[in-house]
Amino acid sequence: MNRIVVRQVPAGELPVDLRGGIDPSHRVEVTVRELAPHETENRVTGHFSRFFGQRRANFTDVDGILAHVRAVRDGEG
């Protein structure tokens, strides 16, 4: 439904783990947005999502990284 609720409350009304070290006497703004079912799934969406599955090999040292960068720069990779 895409509902959004915004409230200003004292930080002391929030659970400690949500305060992030804010003094309990300070006022904070809390925004709650209802997620659509597809947003709760653990998947990536958006313009660049098609690239996320194209992960390269893990590099074990700096030399491997440099070699890869040079190959891409020179049009070989």
PDB file of N, H, CA, C and O in Angstrom:
ATOM      1  N   MET A   1       0.809  -1.199   0.000  1.00  0.00           N
ATOM      2  CA  MET A   1       0.000   0.000   0.000  1.00  0.00           C
ATOM      3  C   MET A   1       0.850   1.260   0.000  1.00  0.00           C
ATOM      4  O   MET A   1       0.323   2.333  -0.296  1.00  0.00           O
ATOM      5  N   ASN A   2       2.122   1.186   0.313  1.00  0.00           N
ATOM      6  H   ASN A   2       2.550   0.315   0.553  1.00  0.00           H
ATOM      7  CA  ASN A   2       3.024   2.321   0.249  1.00  0.00           C
ATOM      8  C   ASN A   2       2.662   3.428   1.237  1.00  0.00           C
ATOM      9  O   ASN A   2       2.761   4.608   0.902  1.00  0.00           O
ATOM     10  N   ARG A   3       2.248   3.067   2.437  1.00  0.00           N
ATOM     11  H   ARG A   3       2.167   2.108   2.709  1.00  0.00           H
ATOM     12  CA  ARG A   3       1.927   4.052   3.467  1.00  0.00           C
ATOM     13  C   ARG A   3       3.206   4.543   4.121  1.00  0.00           C
ATOM     14  O   ARG A   3       4.143   3.775   4.340  1.00  0.00           O
ATOM     15  N   ILE A   4       3.232   5.839   4.430  1.00  0.00           N
ATOM     16  H   ILE A   4       2.471   6.462   4.252  1.00  0.00           H
ATOM     17  CA  ILE A   4       4.369   6.445   5.115  1.00  0.00           C
ATOM     18  C   ILE A   4       3.838   7.201   6.321  1.00  0.00           C
ATOM     19  O   ILE A   4       2.892   7.982   6.207  1.00  0.00           O
ATOM     20  N   VAL A   5       4.455   6.966   7.488  1.00  0.00           N
ATOM     21  H   VAL A   5       5.222   6.332   7.580  1.00  0.00           H
ATOM     22  CA  VAL A   5       4.085   7.648   8.715  1.00  0.00           C
ATOM     23  C   VAL A   5       5.323   8.376   9.221  1.00  0.00           C
ATOM     24  O   VAL A   5       6.387   7.773   9.359  1.00  0.00           O
ATOM     25  N   VAL A   6       5.186   9.681   9.501  1.00  0.00           N
ATOM     26  H   VAL A   6       4.321  10.171   9.389  1.00  0.00           H
ATOM     27  CA  VAL A   6       6.297  10.479  10.012  1.00  0.00           C
ATOM     28  C   VAL A   6       5.878  11.064  11.350  1.00  0.00           C
ATOM     29  O   VAL A   6       4.820  11.682  11.459  1.00  0.00           O
ATOM     30  N   ARG A   7       6.713  10.867  12.375  1.00  0.00           N
ATOM     31  H   ARG A   7       7.573  10.365  12.286  1.00  0.00           H
ATOM     32  CA  ARG A   7       6.432  11.398  13.710  1.00  0.00           C
ATOM     33  C   ARG A   7       7.687  12.019  14.286  1.00  0.00           C
ATOM     34  O   ARG A   7       8.801  11.583  13.994  1.00  0.00           O
ATOM     35  N   GLN A   8       7.498  13.053  15.115  1.00  0.00           N
ATOM     36  H   GLN A   8       6.594  13.407  15.352  1.00  0.00           H
ATOM     37  CA  GLN A   8       8.595  13.635  15.880  1.00  0.00           C
ATOM     38  C   GLN A   8       8.358  13.270  17.335  1.00  0.00           C
ATOM     39  O   GLN A   8       7.323  13.605  17.911  1.00  0.00           O
ATOM     40  N   VAL A   9       9.328  12.580  17.923  1.00  0.00           N
ATOM     41  H   VAL A   9      10.169  12.308  17.455  1.00  0.00           H
ATOM     42  CA  VAL A   9       9.198  12.076  19.299  1.00  0.00           C
ATOM     43  C   VAL A   9      10.522  12.259  20.022  1.00  0.00           C
ATOM     44  O   VAL A   9      11.556  12.434  19.377  1.00  0.00           O
ATOM     45  N   PRO A  10      10.510  12.221  21.364  1.00  0.00           N
ATOM     46  CA  PRO A  10      11.781  12.207  22.092  1.00  0.00           C
ATOM     47  C   PRO A  10      12.512  10.894  21.803  1.00  0.00           C
ATOM     48  O   PRO A  10      11.884   9.839  21.719  1.00  0.00           O
ATOM     49  N   ALA A  11      13.821  10.956  21.652  1.00  0.00           N
ATOM     50  H   ALA A  11      14.332  11.813  21.720  1.00  0.00           H
ATOM     51  CA  ALA A  11      14.599   9.748  21.352  1.00  0.00           C
ATOM     52  C   ALA A  11      14.409   8.695  22.432  1.00  0.00           C
ATOM     53  O   ALA A  11      14.566   7.505  22.158  1.00  0.00           O
ATOM     54  N   GLY A  12      14.075   9.102  23.650  1.00  0.00           N
ATOM     55  H   GLY A  12      13.948  10.069  23.872  1.00  0.00           H
ATOM     56  CA  GLY A  12      13.856   8.158  24.747  1.00  0.00           C
ATOM     57  C   GLY A  12      12.689   7.227  24.517  1.00  0.00           C
ATOM     58  O   GLY A  12      12.596   6.191  25.176  1.00  0.00           O
ATOM     59  N   GLU A  13      11.789   7.564  23.596  1.00  0.00           N
ATOM     60  H   GLU A  13      11.865   8.406  23.060  1.00  0.00           H
ATOM     61  CA  GLU A  13      10.658   6.686  23.294  1.00  0.00           C
ATOM     62  C   GLU A  13      11.044   5.548  22.350  1.00  0.00           C
ATOM     63  O   GLU A  13      10.288   4.592  22.178  1.00  0.00           O
ATOM     64  N   LEU A  14      12.220   5.657  21.743  1.00  0.00           N
ATOM     65  H   LEU A  14      12.834   6.434  21.883  1.00  0.00           H
ATOM     66  CA  LEU A  14      12.679   4.611  20.825  1.00  0.00           C
ATOM     67  C   LEU A  14      13.434   3.534  21.593  1.00  0.00           C
ATOM     68  O   LEU A  14      14.020   3.817  22.638  1.00  0.00           O
ATOM     69  N   PRO A  15      13.429   2.313  21.092  1.00  0.00           N
ATOM     70  CA  PRO A  15      14.275   1.275  21.697  1.00  0.00           C
ATOM     71  C   PRO A  15      15.745   1.694  21.603  1.00  0.00           C
ATOM     72  O   PRO A  15      16.139   2.372  20.655  1.00  0.00           O
ATOM     73  N   VAL A  16      16.528   1.302  22.559  1.00  0.00           N
ATOM     74  H   VAL A  16      16.208   0.751  23.329  1.00  0.00           H
ATOM     75  CA  VAL A  16      17.930   1.714  22.642  1.00  0.00           C
ATOM     76  C   VAL A  16      18.689   1.384  21.360  1.00  0.00           C
ATOM     77  O   VAL A  16      19.501   2.192  20.909  1.00  0.00           O
ATOM     78  N   ASP A  17      18.447   0.227  20.766  1.00  0.00           N
ATOM     79  H   ASP A  17      17.787  -0.429  21.132  1.00  0.00           H
ATOM     80  CA  ASP A  17      19.204  -0.173  19.576  1.00  0.00           C
ATOM     81  C   ASP A  17      18.854   0.667  18.342  1.00  0.00           C
ATOM     82  O   ASP A  17      19.590   0.640  17.356  1.00  0.00           O
ATOM     83  N   LEU A  18      17.741   1.413  18.381  1.00  0.00           N
ATOM     84  H   LEU A  18      17.143   1.435  19.182  1.00  0.00           H
ATOM     85  CA  LEU A  18      17.386   2.274  17.249  1.00  0.00           C
ATOM     86  C   LEU A  18      17.846   3.713  17.437  1.00  0.00           C
ATOM     87  O   LEU A  18      17.819   4.491  16.483  1.00  0.00           O
ATOM     88  N   ARG A  19      18.259   4.082  18.620  1.00  0.00           N
ATOM     89  H   ARG A  19      18.281   3.451  19.396  1.00  0.00           H
ATOM     90  CA  ARG A  19      18.640   5.470  18.905  1.00  0.00           C
ATOM     91  C   ARG A  19      19.962   5.863  18.293  1.00  0.00           C
ATOM     92  O   ARG A  19      20.157   7.033  17.964  1.00  0.00           O
ATOM     93  N   GLY A  20      20.867   4.940  18.132  1.00  0.00           N
ATOM     94  H   GLY A  20      20.709   3.989  18.400  1.00  0.00           H
ATOM     95  CA  GLY A  20      22.166   5.258  17.563  1.00  0.00           C
ATOM     96  C   GLY A  20      22.971   6.221  18.406  1.00  0.00           C
ATOM     97  O   GLY A  20      23.710   7.043  17.863  1.00  0.00           O
ATOM     98  N   GLY A  21      22.849   6.142  19.707  1.00  0.00           N
ATOM     99  H   GLY A  21      22.249   5.475  20.148  1.00  0.00           H
ATOM    100  CA  GLY A  21      23.636   6.985  20.593  1.00  0.00           C
ATOM    101  C   GLY A  21      23.081   8.386  20.782  1.00  0.00           C
ATOM    102  O   GLY A  21      23.752   9.224  21.384  1.00  0.00           O
ATOM    103  N   ILE A  22      21.885   8.671  20.291  1.00  0.00           N
ATOM    104  H   ILE A  22      21.340   7.990  19.802  1.00  0.00           H
ATOM    105  CA  ILE A  22      21.272   9.993  20.470  1.00  0.00           C
ATOM    106  C   ILE A  22      20.782  10.119  21.902  1.00  0.00           C
ATOM    107  O   ILE A  22      20.207   9.185  22.462  1.00  0.00           O
ATOM    108  N   ASP A  23      21.015  11.277  22.481  1.00  0.00           N
ATOM    109  H   ASP A  23      21.482  12.036  22.026  1.00  0.00           H
ATOM    110  CA  ASP A  23      20.578  11.560  23.846  1.00  0.00           C
ATOM    111  C   ASP A  23      19.067  11.349  23.944  1.00  0.00           C
ATOM    112  O   ASP A  23      18.331  11.869  23.106  1.00  0.00           O
ATOM    113  N   PRO A  24      18.576  10.597  24.946  1.00  0.00           N
ATOM    114  CA  PRO A  24      17.142  10.310  25.062  1.00  0.00           C
ATOM    115  C   PRO A  24      16.265  11.553  25.182  1.00  0.00           C
ATOM    116  O   PRO A  24      15.076  11.491  24.869  1.00  0.00           O
ATOM    117  N   SER A  25      16.825  12.684  25.629  1.00  0.00           N
ATOM    118  H   SER A  25      17.790  12.734  25.884  1.00  0.00           H
ATOM    119  CA  SER A  25      16.018  13.895  25.788  1.00  0.00           C
ATOM    120  C   SER A  25      15.882  14.684  24.484  1.00  0.00           C
ATOM    121  O   SER A  25      15.054  15.591  24.404  1.00  0.00           O
ATOM    122  N   HIS A  26      16.664  14.362  23.480  1.00  0.00           N
ATOM    123  H   HIS A  26      17.336  13.624  23.546  1.00  0.00           H
ATOM    124  CA  HIS A  26      16.584  15.074  22.199  1.00  0.00           C
ATOM    125  C   HIS A  26      15.412  14.569  21.374  1.00  0.00           C
ATOM    126  O   HIS A  26      15.046  13.396  21.444  1.00  0.00           O
ATOM    127  N   ARG A  27      14.831  15.466  20.593  1.00  0.00           N
ATOM    128  H   ARG A  27      15.129  16.419  20.536  1.00  0.00           H
ATOM    129  CA  ARG A  27      13.728  15.072  19.714  1.00  0.00           C
ATOM    130  C   ARG A  27      14.294  14.524  18.403  1.00  0.00           C
ATOM    131  O   ARG A  27      15.319  14.994  17.909  1.00  0.00           O
ATOM    132  N   VAL A  28      13.619  13.541  17.860  1.00  0.00           N
ATOM    133  H   VAL A  28      12.787  13.159  18.261  1.00  0.00           H
ATOM    134  CA  VAL A  28      14.029  12.923  16.603  1.00  0.00           C
ATOM    135  C   VAL A  28      12.808  12.790  15.699  1.00  0.00           C
ATOM    136  O   VAL A  28      11.667  12.806  16.162  1.00  0.00           O
ATOM    137  N   GLU A  29      13.066  12.662  14.419  1.00  0.00           N
ATOM    138  H   GLU A  29      13.993  12.649  14.042  1.00  0.00           H
ATOM    139  CA  GLU A  29      11.995  12.397  13.464  1.00  0.00           C
ATOM    140  C   GLU A  29      12.100  10.948  13.034  1.00  0.00           C
ATOM    141  O   GLU A  29      13.164  10.488  12.619  1.00  0.00           O
ATOM    142  N   VAL A  30      10.998  10.239  13.134  1.00  0.00           N
ATOM    143  H   VAL A  30      10.134  10.614  13.471  1.00  0.00           H
ATOM    144  CA  VAL A  30      10.958   8.828  12.770  1.00  0.00           C
ATOM    145  C   VAL A  30      10.045   8.682  11.558  1.00  0.00           C
ATOM    146  O   VAL A  30       8.904   9.144  11.568  1.00  0.00           O
ATOM    147  N   THR A  31      10.559   8.036  10.518  1.00  0.00           N
ATOM    148  H   THR A  31      11.486   7.661  10.510  1.00  0.00           H
ATOM    149  CA  THR A  31       9.776   7.779   9.319  1.00  0.00           C
ATOM    150  C   THR A  31       9.621   6.276   9.168  1.00  0.00           C
ATOM    151  O   THR A  31      10.603   5.534   9.172  1.00  0.00           O
ATOM    152  N   VAL A  32       8.384   5.838   9.035  1.00  0.00           N
ATOM    153  H   VAL A  32       7.586   6.441   9.031  1.00  0.00           H
ATOM    154  CA  VAL A  32       8.090   4.418   8.841  1.00  0.00           C
ATOM    155  C   VAL A  32       7.389   4.282   7.510  1.00  0.00           C
ATOM    156  O   VAL A  32       6.382   4.942   7.253  1.00  0.00           O
ATOM    157  N   ARG A  33       7.936   3.408   6.653  1.00  0.00           N
ATOM    158  H   ARG A  33       8.754   2.872   6.862  1.00  0.00           H
ATOM    159  CA  ARG A  33       7.359   3.192   5.330  1.00  0.00           C
ATOM    160  C   ARG A  33       7.009   1.728   5.192  1.00  0.00           C
ATOM    161  O   ARG A  33       7.849   0.850   5.385  1.00  0.00           O
ATOM    162  N   GLU A  34       5.770   1.480   4.858  1.00  0.00           N
ATOM    163  H   GLU A  34       5.087   2.194   4.701  1.00  0.00           H
ATOM    164  CA  GLU A  34       5.320   0.113   4.636  1.00  0.00           C
ATOM    165  C   GLU A  34       5.933  -0.412   3.347  1.00  0.00           C
ATOM    166  O   GLU A  34       5.837   0.231   2.302  1.00  0.00           O
ATOM    167  N   LEU A  35       6.562  -1.581   3.419  1.00  0.00           N
ATOM    168  H   LEU A  35       6.640  -2.103   4.268  1.00  0.00           H
ATOM    169  CA  LEU A  35       7.203  -2.164   2.246  1.00  0.00           C
ATOM    170  C   LEU A  35       6.204  -2.990   1.455  1.00  0.00           C
ATOM    171  O   LEU A  35       5.373  -3.703   2.018  1.00  0.00           O
ATOM    172  N   ALA A  36       6.305  -2.880   0.147  1.00  0.00           N
ATOM    173  H   ALA A  36       6.981  -2.301  -0.310  1.00  0.00           H
ATOM    174  CA  ALA A  36       5.509  -3.744  -0.718  1.00  0.00           C
ATOM    175  C   ALA A  36       6.109  -5.139  -0.652  1.00  0.00           C
ATOM    176  O   ALA A  36       7.298  -5.282  -0.367  1.00  0.00           O
ATOM    177  N   PRO A  37       5.311  -6.172  -0.910  1.00  0.00           N
ATOM    178  CA  PRO A  37       5.830  -7.546  -0.810  1.00  0.00           C
ATOM    179  C   PRO A  37       7.101  -7.787  -1.607  1.00  0.00           C
ATOM    180  O   PRO A  37       7.975  -8.516  -1.139  1.00  0.00           O
ATOM    181  N   HIS A  38       7.238  -7.202  -2.793  1.00  0.00           N
ATOM    182  H   HIS A  38       6.528  -6.610  -3.172  1.00  0.00           H
ATOM    183  CA  HIS A  38       8.444  -7.434  -3.596  1.00  0.00           C
ATOM    184  C   HIS A  38       9.662  -6.766  -2.982  1.00  0.00           C
ATOM    185  O   HIS A  38      10.784  -7.173  -3.282  1.00  0.00           O
ATOM    186  N   GLU A  39       9.492  -5.750  -2.128  1.00  0.00           N
ATOM    187  H   GLU A  39       8.580  -5.418  -1.883  1.00  0.00           H
ATOM    188  CA  GLU A  39      10.621  -5.080  -1.492  1.00  0.00           C
ATOM    189  C   GLU A  39      11.179  -5.879  -0.321  1.00  0.00           C
ATOM    190  O   GLU A  39      12.328  -5.686   0.078  1.00  0.00           O
ATOM    191  N   THR A  40      10.374  -6.765   0.222  1.00  0.00           N
ATOM    192  H   THR A  40       9.441  -6.921  -0.101  1.00  0.00           H
ATOM    193  CA  THR A  40      10.846  -7.547   1.357  1.00  0.00           C
ATOM    194  C   THR A  40      11.678  -8.740   0.921  1.00  0.00           C
ATOM    195  O   THR A  40      12.370  -9.350   1.736  1.00  0.00           O
ATOM    196  N   GLU A  41      11.612  -9.074  -0.363  1.00  0.00           N
ATOM    197  H   GLU A  41      11.049  -8.579  -1.025  1.00  0.00           H
ATOM    198  CA  GLU A  41      12.448 -10.150  -0.872  1.00  0.00           C
ATOM    199  C   GLU A  41      13.887  -9.666  -0.905  1.00  0.00           C
ATOM    200  O   GLU A  41      14.135  -8.466  -1.016  1.00  0.00           O
ATOM    201  N   ASN A  42      14.808 -10.559  -0.813  1.00  0.00           N
ATOM    202  H   ASN A  42      14.607 -11.534  -0.723  1.00  0.00           H
ATOM    203  CA  ASN A  42      16.220 -10.194  -0.783  1.00  0.00           C
ATOM    204  C   ASN A  42      16.783 -10.204  -2.200  1.00  0.00           C
ATOM    205  O   ASN A  42      17.581 -11.069  -2.562  1.00  0.00           O
ATOM    206  N   ARG A  43      16.354  -9.234  -2.988  1.00  0.00           N
ATOM    207  H   ARG A  43      15.706  -8.532  -2.694  1.00  0.00           H
ATOM    208  CA  ARG A  43      16.846  -9.170  -4.356  1.00  0.00           C
ATOM    209  C   ARG A  43      17.201  -7.730  -4.703  1.00  0.00           C
ATOM    210  O   ARG A  43      16.716  -6.791  -4.071  1.00  0.00           O
ATOM    211  N   VAL A  44      18.029  -7.569  -5.684  1.00  0.00           N
ATOM    212  H   VAL A  44      18.423  -8.332  -6.196  1.00  0.00           H
ATOM    213  CA  VAL A  44      18.497  -6.260  -6.103  1.00  0.00           C
ATOM    214  C   VAL A  44      17.715  -5.851  -7.338  1.00  0.00           C
ATOM    215  O   VAL A  44      17.542  -6.637  -8.270  1.00  0.00           O
ATOM    216  N   THR A  45      17.242  -4.604  -7.334  1.00  0.00           N
ATOM    217  H   THR A  45      17.382  -3.966  -6.577  1.00  0.00           H
ATOM    218  CA  THR A  45      16.549  -4.098  -8.507  1.00  0.00           C
ATOM    219  C   THR A  45      17.132  -2.738  -8.855  1.00  0.00           C
ATOM    220  O   THR A  45      17.761  -2.088  -8.020  1.00  0.00           O
ATOM    221  N   GLY A  46      16.924  -2.327 -10.057  1.00  0.00           N
ATOM    222  H   GLY A  46      16.412  -2.855 -10.735  1.00  0.00           H
ATOM    223  CA  GLY A  46      17.382  -1.008 -10.451  1.00  0.00           C
ATOM    224  C   GLY A  46      18.198  -1.053 -11.726  1.00  0.00           C
ATOM    225  O   GLY A  46      18.375  -2.102 -12.345  1.00  0.00           O
ATOM    226  N   HIS A  47      18.682   0.101 -12.093  1.00  0.00           N
ATOM    227  H   HIS A  47      18.539   0.953 -11.590  1.00  0.00           H
ATOM    228  CA  HIS A  47      19.370   0.274 -13.367  1.00  0.00           C
ATOM    229  C   HIS A  47      20.621  -0.591 -13.497  1.00  0.00           C
ATOM    230  O   HIS A  47      20.874  -1.141 -14.569  1.00  0.00           O
ATOM    231  N   PHE A  48      21.407  -0.724 -12.430  1.00  0.00           N
ATOM    232  H   PHE A  48      21.202  -0.278 -11.559  1.00  0.00           H
ATOM    233  CA  PHE A  48      22.674  -1.442 -12.507  1.00  0.00           C
ATOM    234  C   PHE A  48      22.570  -2.898 -12.041  1.00  0.00           C
ATOM    235  O   PHE A  48      23.582  -3.598 -11.997  1.00  0.00           O
ATOM    236  N   SER A  49      21.377  -3.362 -11.697  1.00  0.00           N
ATOM    237  H   SER A  49      20.556  -2.793 -11.733  1.00  0.00           H
ATOM    238  CA  SER A  49      21.238  -4.703 -11.135  1.00  0.00           C
ATOM    239  C   SER A  49      21.692  -5.790 -12.110  1.00  0.00           C
ATOM    240  O   SER A  49      22.103  -6.867 -11.680  1.00  0.00           O
ATOM    241  N   ARG A  50      21.625  -5.526 -13.400  1.00  0.00           N
ATOM    242  H   ARG A  50      21.291  -4.650 -13.749  1.00  0.00           H
ATOM    243  CA  ARG A  50      22.042  -6.557 -14.352  1.00  0.00           C
ATOM    244  C   ARG A  50      23.537  -6.842 -14.275  1.00  0.00           C
ATOM    245  O   ARG A  50      23.990  -7.888 -14.740  1.00  0.00           O
ATOM    246  N   PHE A  51      24.312  -5.919 -13.689  1.00  0.00           N
ATOM    247  H   PHE A  51      23.944  -5.070 -13.311  1.00  0.00           H
ATOM    248  CA  PHE A  51      25.754  -6.103 -13.583  1.00  0.00           C
ATOM    249  C   PHE A  51      26.185  -6.838 -12.314  1.00  0.00           C
ATOM    250  O   PHE A  51      27.309  -7.334 -12.242  1.00  0.00           O
ATOM    251  N   PHE A  52      25.309  -6.912 -11.318  1.00  0.00           N
ATOM    252  H   PHE A  52      24.396  -6.509 -11.376  1.00  0.00           H
ATOM    253  CA  PHE A  52      25.710  -7.470 -10.034  1.00  0.00           C
ATOM    254  C   PHE A  52      26.075  -8.946 -10.114  1.00  0.00           C
ATOM    255  O   PHE A  52      26.895  -9.415  -9.325  1.00  0.00           O
ATOM    256  N   GLY A  53      25.493  -9.680 -11.037  1.00  0.00           N
ATOM    257  H   GLY A  53      24.827  -9.299 -11.678  1.00  0.00           H
ATOM    258  CA  GLY A  53      25.811 -11.086 -11.179  1.00  0.00           C
ATOM    259  C   GLY A  53      27.077 -11.349 -11.974  1.00  0.00           C
ATOM    260  O   GLY A  53      27.518 -12.493 -12.082  1.00  0.00           O
ATOM    261  N   GLN A  54      27.664 -10.300 -12.531  1.00  0.00           N
ATOM    262  H   GLN A  54      27.305  -9.370 -12.444  1.00  0.00           H
ATOM    263  CA  GLN A  54      28.846 -10.455 -13.363  1.00  0.00           C
ATOM    264  C   GLN A  54      30.118 -10.227 -12.561  1.00  0.00           C
ATOM    265  O   GLN A  54      31.041  -9.555 -13.022  1.00  0.00           O
ATOM    266  N   ARG A  55      30.159 -10.773 -11.393  1.00  0.00           N
ATOM    267  H   ARG A  55      29.409 -11.319 -11.019  1.00  0.00           H
ATOM    268  CA  ARG A  55      31.295 -10.576 -10.495  1.00  0.00           C
ATOM    269  C   ARG A  55      32.541 -11.235 -11.044  1.00  0.00           C
ATOM    270  O   ARG A  55      32.488 -12.349 -11.566  1.00  0.00           O
ATOM    271  N   ARG A  56      33.654 -10.550 -10.926  1.00  0.00           N
ATOM    272  H   ARG A  56      33.697  -9.645 -10.502  1.00  0.00           H
ATOM    273  CA  ARG A  56      34.934 -11.093 -11.379  1.00  0.00           C
ATOM    274  C   ARG A  56      35.545 -11.958 -10.297  1.00  0.00           C
ATOM    275  O   ARG A  56      35.042 -12.025  -9.176  1.00  0.00           O
ATOM    276  N   ALA A  57      36.634 -12.618 -10.648  1.00  0.00           N
ATOM    277  H   ALA A  57      37.042 -12.564 -11.559  1.00  0.00           H
ATOM    278  CA  ALA A  57      37.344 -13.469  -9.693  1.00  0.00           C
ATOM    279  C   ALA A  57      37.868 -12.630  -8.527  1.00  0.00           C
ATOM    280  O   ALA A  57      38.175 -11.450  -8.690  1.00  0.00           O
ATOM    281  N   ASN A  58      37.965 -13.243  -7.370  1.00  0.00           N
ATOM    282  H   ASN A  58      37.716 -14.203  -7.238  1.00  0.00           H
ATOM    283  CA  ASN A  58      38.546 -12.573  -6.209  1.00  0.00           C
ATOM    284  C   ASN A  58      40.048 -12.448  -6.404  1.00  0.00           C
ATOM    285  O   ASN A  58      40.707 -13.404  -6.815  1.00  0.00           O
ATOM    286  N   PHE A  59      40.577 -11.300  -6.118  1.00  0.00           N
ATOM    287  H   PHE A  59      40.042 -10.523  -5.784  1.00  0.00           H
ATOM    288  CA  PHE A  59      41.999 -11.066  -6.264  1.00  0.00           C
ATOM    289  C   PHE A  59      42.696 -11.404  -4.944  1.00  0.00           C
ATOM    290  O   PHE A  59      42.204 -11.064  -3.868  1.00  0.00           O
ATOM    291  N   THR A  60      43.827 -12.066  -5.037  1.00  0.00           N
ATOM    292  H   THR A  60      44.227 -12.343  -5.911  1.00  0.00           H
ATOM    293  CA  THR A  60      44.533 -12.478  -3.824  1.00  0.00           C
ATOM    294  C   THR A  60      45.615 -11.496  -3.415  1.00  0.00           C
ATOM    295  O   THR A  60      46.088 -11.526  -2.278  1.00  0.00           O
ATOM    296  N   ASP A  61      46.016 -10.613  -4.349  1.00  0.00           N
ATOM    297  H   ASP A  61      45.632 -10.589  -5.272  1.00  0.00           H
ATOM    298  CA  ASP A  61      47.044  -9.636  -3.989  1.00  0.00           C
ATOM    299  C   ASP A  61      46.922  -8.399  -4.875  1.00  0.00           C
ATOM    300  O   ASP A  61      46.147  -8.376  -5.831  1.00  0.00           O
ATOM    301  N   VAL A  62      47.692  -7.386  -4.544  1.00  0.00           N
ATOM    302  H   VAL A  62      48.322  -7.405  -3.768  1.00  0.00           H
ATOM    303  CA  VAL A  62      47.658  -6.124  -5.272  1.00  0.00           C
ATOM    304  C   VAL A  62      48.104  -6.308  -6.716  1.00  0.00           C
ATOM    305  O   VAL A  62      47.566  -5.661  -7.615  1.00  0.00           O
ATOM    306  N   ASP A  63      49.063  -7.165  -6.947  1.00  0.00           N
ATOM    307  H   ASP A  63      49.500  -7.691  -6.217  1.00  0.00           H
ATOM    308  CA  ASP A  63      49.551  -7.380  -8.312  1.00  0.00           C
ATOM    309  C   ASP A  63      48.450  -7.902  -9.223  1.00  0.00           C
ATOM    310  O   ASP A  63      48.369  -7.514 -10.389  1.00  0.00           O
ATOM    311  N   GLY A  64      47.617  -8.767  -8.707  1.00  0.00           N
ATOM    312  H   GLY A  64      47.682  -9.083  -7.761  1.00  0.00           H
ATOM    313  CA  GLY A  64      46.503  -9.284  -9.496  1.00  0.00           C
ATOM    314  C   GLY A  64      45.502  -8.194  -9.841  1.00  0.00           C
ATOM    315  O   GLY A  64      44.967  -8.157 -10.950  1.00  0.00           O
ATOM    316  N   ILE A  65      45.253  -7.308  -8.888  1.00  0.00           N
ATOM    317  H   ILE A  65      45.687  -7.338  -7.987  1.00  0.00           H
ATOM    318  CA  ILE A  65      44.336  -6.199  -9.127  1.00  0.00           C
ATOM    319  C   ILE A  65      44.910  -5.269 -10.194  1.00  0.00           C
ATOM    320  O   ILE A  65      44.212  -4.879 -11.131  1.00  0.00           O
ATOM    321  N   LEU A  66      46.181  -4.919 -10.043  1.00  0.00           N
ATOM    322  H   LEU A  66      46.748  -5.236  -9.282  1.00  0.00           H
ATOM    323  CA  LEU A  66      46.818  -4.028 -11.009  1.00  0.00           C
ATOM    324  C   LEU A  66      46.835  -4.624 -12.406  1.00  0.00           C
ATOM    325  O   LEU A  66      46.593  -3.924 -13.388  1.00  0.00           O
ATOM    326  N   ALA A  67      47.120  -5.912 -12.495  1.00  0.00           N
ATOM    327  H   ALA A  67      47.317  -6.481 -11.696  1.00  0.00           H
ATOM    328  CA  ALA A  67      47.131  -6.570 -13.797  1.00  0.00           C
ATOM    329  C   ALA A  67      45.743  -6.502 -14.445  1.00  0.00           C
ATOM    330  O   ALA A  67      45.625  -6.269 -15.648  1.00  0.00           O
ATOM    331  N   HIS A  68      44.710  -6.706 -13.651  1.00  0.00           N
ATOM    332  H   HIS A  68      44.805  -6.895 -12.673  1.00  0.00           H
ATOM    333  CA  HIS A  68      43.349  -6.647 -14.175  1.00  0.00           C
ATOM    334  C   HIS A  68      43.005  -5.227 -14.634  1.00  0.00           C
ATOM    335  O   HIS A  68      42.441  -5.045 -15.713  1.00  0.00           O
ATOM    336  N   VAL A  69      43.339  -4.235 -13.828  1.00  0.00           N
ATOM    337  H   VAL A  69      43.797  -4.384 -12.952  1.00  0.00           H
ATOM    338  CA  VAL A  69      43.054  -2.849 -14.188  1.00  0.00           C
ATOM    339  C   VAL A  69      43.789  -2.461 -15.470  1.00  0.00           C
ATOM    340  O   VAL A  69      43.224  -1.797 -16.339  1.00  0.00           O
ATOM    341  N   ARG A  70      45.027  -2.872 -15.580  1.00  0.00           N
ATOM    342  H   ARG A  70      45.486  -3.412 -14.874  1.00  0.00           H
ATOM    343  CA  ARG A  70      45.800  -2.571 -16.796  1.00  0.00           C
ATOM    344  C   ARG A  70      45.186  -3.253 -18.025  1.00  0.00           C
ATOM    345  O   ARG A  70      45.127  -2.662 -19.103  1.00  0.00           O
ATOM    346  N   ALA A  71      44.734  -4.489 -17.856  1.00  0.00           N
ATOM    347  H   ALA A  71      44.782  -4.969 -16.980  1.00  0.00           H
ATOM    348  CA  ALA A  71      44.121  -5.213 -18.972  1.00  0.00           C
ATOM    349  C   ALA A  71      42.831  -4.522 -19.413  1.00  0.00           C
ATOM    350  O   ALA A  71      42.566  -4.401 -20.609  1.00  0.00           O
ATOM    351  N   VAL A  72      42.044  -4.078 -18.462  1.00  0.00           N
ATOM    352  H   VAL A  72      42.259  -4.176 -17.491  1.00  0.00           H
ATOM    353  CA  VAL A  72      40.796  -3.379 -18.812  1.00  0.00           C
ATOM    354  C   VAL A  72      41.124  -2.044 -19.478  1.00  0.00           C
ATOM    355  O   VAL A  72      40.509  -1.671 -20.477  1.00  0.00           O
ATOM    356  N   ARG A  73      42.095  -1.334 -18.916  1.00  0.00           N
ATOM    357  H   ARG A  73      42.594  -1.637 -18.105  1.00  0.00           H
ATOM    358  CA  ARG A  73      42.508  -0.045 -19.493  1.00  0.00           C
ATOM    359  C   ARG A  73      42.995  -0.201 -20.927  1.00  0.00           C
ATOM    360  O   ARG A  73      42.700   0.634 -21.782  1.00  0.00           O
ATOM    361  N   ASP A  74      43.738  -1.271 -21.189  1.00  0.00           N
ATOM    362  H   ASP A  74      43.977  -1.949 -20.494  1.00  0.00           H
ATOM    363  CA  ASP A  74      44.330  -1.482 -22.511  1.00  0.00           C
ATOM    364  C   ASP A  74      43.400  -2.210 -23.464  1.00  0.00           C
ATOM    365  O   ASP A  74      43.787  -2.519 -24.592  1.00  0.00           O
ATOM    366  N   GLY A  75      42.173  -2.488 -23.023  1.00  0.00           N
ATOM    367  H   GLY A  75      41.859  -2.237 -22.108  1.00  0.00           H
ATOM    368  CA  GLY A  75      41.183  -3.130 -23.878  1.00  0.00           C
ATOM    369  C   GLY A  75      41.328  -4.629 -23.993  1.00  0.00           C
ATOM    370  O   GLY A  75      40.802  -5.234 -24.928  1.00  0.00           O
ATOM    371  N   GLU A  76      42.028  -5.233 -23.064  1.00  0.00           N
ATOM    372  H   GLU A  76      42.455  -4.741 -22.305  1.00  0.00           H
ATOM    373  CA  GLU A  76      42.243  -6.685 -23.121  1.00  0.00           C
ATOM    374  C   GLU A  76      41.335  -7.443 -22.162  1.00  0.00           C
ATOM    375  O   GLU A  76      41.312  -8.674 -22.186  1.00  0.00           O
ATOM    376  N   GLY A  77      40.594  -6.744 -21.327  1.00  0.00           N
ATOM    377  H   GLY A  77      40.613  -5.744 -21.308  1.00  0.00           H
ATOM    378  CA  GLY A  77      39.815  -7.452 -20.304  1.00  0.00           C
ATOM    379  C   GLY A  77      38.375  -7.174 -20.302  1.00  0.00           C
ATOM    380  O   GLY A  77      37.641  -7.723 -19.479  1.00  0.00           O
TER     381      GLY A  77
END
